[in-house]
Amino acid sequence: MLDHAAATFALLASSTRLHIMWVLAESDSDVSSLGARVGRALPTISQHLTQLKMGGLVHARREGRRHVYSIRDPRVLTIVKLMIGQLSEGPRPETAPAQY
């Protein structure tokens, strides 16, 4: 269980993959649309989508000649929304040094 959670967080540690997940939260998209919205080249988007797909976070369906990607597990989307929402609410609080 913890290994799976750590692997999921590792996938989401990339700002590009996190951005892809954020865009897919709004609507299913193909590679071209994702590239335009995320601001990355299509080969880069494809590589990140492959990693997200292999990690079980997104899946693709064929529509004619294109693949349309969507979020596979909405629970992961909850984590993404919570993380982005918490971090975008303002300055990070000062933290005290850890006591050992």
C-alpha positions in Angstrom: 0.0 0.0 0.0 2.7 2.5 0.9 4.8 1.5 -2.1 1.9 2.2 -4.4 1.3 5.6 -2.7 5.0 6.5 -3.0 5.0 5.5 -6.7 1.9 7.7 -7.3 3.5 10.7 -5.6 6.7 10.1 -7.6 4.7 10.3 -10.8 3.1 13.5 -9.6 6.4 15.0 -8.6 6.9 16.3 -12.2 5.4 19.7 -12.8 4.6 18.6 -16.4 2.8 15.5 -15.3 1.0 17.4 -12.6 -0.1 20.0 -15.1 -1.3 17.3 -17.5 -3.4 15.8 -14.6 -4.8 19.3 -13.9 -5.8 19.8 -17.5 -7.4 16.3 -17.7 -9.4 17.2 -14.6 -11.3 19.7 -16.7 -11.9 17.5 -19.7 -10.5 14.5 -21.7 -7.9 15.6 -24.2 -5.7 14.4 -27.0 -2.0 14.9 -27.2 -2.2 18.0 -29.3 -4.7 19.7 -27.0 -2.6 18.8 -24.0 0.5 20.1 -25.6 -1.1 23.4 -26.3 -2.6 23.7 -22.8 0.5 22.6 -20.9 2.9 24.5 -23.2 5.2 21.6 -24.0 6.2 19.9 -27.3 4.2 16.9 -28.4 7.0 14.3 -27.9 7.4 15.6 -24.3 3.7 15.3 -23.6 3.6 11.8 -25.1 6.5 10.7 -22.9 4.8 12.0 -19.8 1.4 10.4 -20.8 3.2 7.1 -21.3 4.5 7.3 -17.7 1.1 8.3 -16.3 -0.5 5.5 -18.3 2.0 2.9 -17.1 1.4 4.1 -13.5 -2.3 3.6 -13.9 -3.2 7.3 -13.5 -4.6 7.9 -17.0 -6.0 5.8 -19.8 -6.5 6.3 -23.5 -9.3 5.5 -25.8 -9.2 5.6 -29.5 -11.4 8.1 -31.4 -10.8 7.8 -35.1 -7.1 8.5 -35.6 -6.4 10.1 -32.3 -6.0 8.9 -28.7 -8.0 10.7 -26.1 -6.7 10.6 -22.6 -8.7 10.8 -19.3 -8.0 10.3 -15.6 -8.3 6.7 -14.7 -8.8 7.0 -10.9 -10.7 10.1 -9.7 -9.2 9.5 -6.2 -5.9 10.7 -7.5 -7.6 13.8 -8.8 -8.8 14.5 -5.3 -5.1 14.5 -4.1 -4.0 16.7 -7.0 -6.8 19.3 -6.3 -6.1 19.2 -2.6 -2.3 19.7 -3.1 -2.6 22.5 -5.6 -5.4 24.2 -3.6 -3.4 24.1 -0.4 -0.1 25.3 -2.0 -1.8 28.1 -4.0 -3.6 29.6 -1.0 -0.8 31.9 0.0 2.7 31.9 1.4 4.1 28.8 3.0 4.2 29.0 6.8 7.5 29.1 8.5 8.4 25.7 9.9 10.5 25.1 13.0 13.5 22.9 12.6 12.8 19.3 13.3 13.5 18.1 16.9 15.5 14.9 17.0 
